Amino acid sequence: MTDEADKQQDDEEAAEQWELVNTPLGEKWSGRTRYAAAMFFYKRDEMTSETLEVYRICARLDSEDPLPIIRDRGIGKDWLKRMGFQ
């Protein structure tokens, strides 16, 4: 039963982090929030270090969308697809 409970807790955490990585642009501290959530996905090997670096750069820029930068750099294609950014 513990494995099932752990999986549910992991799923809940991932869902919460997904909401945070999608925090709307322009909100106070939103860049830092997106970066912290991006770190969660990086640690789970769901994001490359190059993609995470873009989130780090944008962390202090609450109105800056990291997704076009990731696309322009030609990195994080899997992440862009997951985010629905083509």
C-alpha positions as CSV (number, residue, x, y, z in Angstrom):
1,M,0.0,0.0,0.0
2,T,2.9,2.3,0.6
3,D,4.0,2.2,-3.0
4,E,0.6,3.3,-4.1
5,A,0.5,6.1,-1.6
6,D,4.0,7.2,-2.7
7,K,2.9,7.2,-6.3
8,Q,-0.2,9.3,-5.5
9,Q,2.0,11.8,-3.6
10,D,4.5,12.0,-6.5
11,D,1.6,12.5,-8.9
12,E,0.2,15.3,-6.7
13,E,3.6,17.0,-6.5
14,A,4.1,16.8,-10.2
15,A,0.7,18.3,-10.8
16,E,1.4,21.1,-8.5
17,Q,4.8,21.8,-10.1
18,W,3.2,21.7,-13.5
19,E,0.8,24.5,-12.4
20,L,3.8,26.5,-11.1
21,V,5.9,26.1,-14.2
22,N,2.9,27.6,-16.1
23,T,2.5,30.6,-13.8
24,P,1.2,33.5,-15.9
25,L,3.8,36.0,-17.1
26,G,4.0,39.3,-15.3
27,E,2.9,38.2,-11.9
28,K,5.2,39.3,-9.1
29,W,7.8,36.6,-8.5
30,S,6.5,34.5,-11.4
31,G,9.9,34.1,-13.0
32,R,11.3,32.7,-9.8
33,T,8.3,30.4,-9.4
34,R,8.7,29.1,-12.9
35,Y,12.4,28.5,-12.3
36,A,11.8,26.6,-9.1
37,A,9.3,24.4,-10.8
38,A,11.6,23.9,-13.8
39,M,14.3,22.7,-11.3
40,F,11.8,20.0,-10.1
41,F,11.4,18.7,-13.7
42,Y,15.1,18.9,-14.3
43,K,15.8,16.8,-11.2
44,R,13.4,14.2,-12.6
45,D,15.3,14.1,-15.9
46,E,12.3,15.6,-17.7
47,M,14.2,18.7,-18.8
48,T,17.7,19.3,-20.1
49,S,20.2,21.5,-18.3
50,E,20.2,23.9,-21.3
51,T,16.5,24.4,-20.9
52,L,16.8,24.8,-17.2
53,E,19.4,27.5,-17.8
54,V,16.9,29.6,-19.8
55,Y,14.5,29.4,-16.9
56,R,17.4,30.5,-14.6
57,I,18.1,33.5,-16.8
58,C,14.5,34.5,-16.9
59,A,14.0,34.0,-13.1
60,R,14.3,37.7,-12.3
61,L,12.3,38.8,-15.4
62,D,8.7,38.1,-14.4
63,S,7.4,39.2,-17.8
64,E,9.9,37.2,-19.9
65,D,8.6,34.0,-21.5
66,P,11.3,31.4,-21.5
67,L,9.7,29.3,-24.2
68,P,10.5,31.5,-27.3
69,I,14.1,31.7,-26.0
70,I,14.3,27.9,-25.7
71,R,12.9,27.6,-29.2
72,D,15.3,30.2,-30.7
73,R,18.3,28.5,-29.1
74,G,17.2,25.2,-30.7
75,I,17.1,23.3,-27.4
76,G,14.5,21.6,-25.4
77,K,12.4,20.3,-28.2
78,D,10.7,17.7,-26.0
79,W,10.0,20.3,-23.3
80,L,8.5,22.7,-25.9
81,K,6.3,19.9,-27.2
82,R,5.2,19.0,-23.6
83,M,4.4,22.7,-23.0
84,G,2.4,22.9,-26.2
85,F,4.7,25.5,-27.7
86,Q,5.4,24.7,-31.3
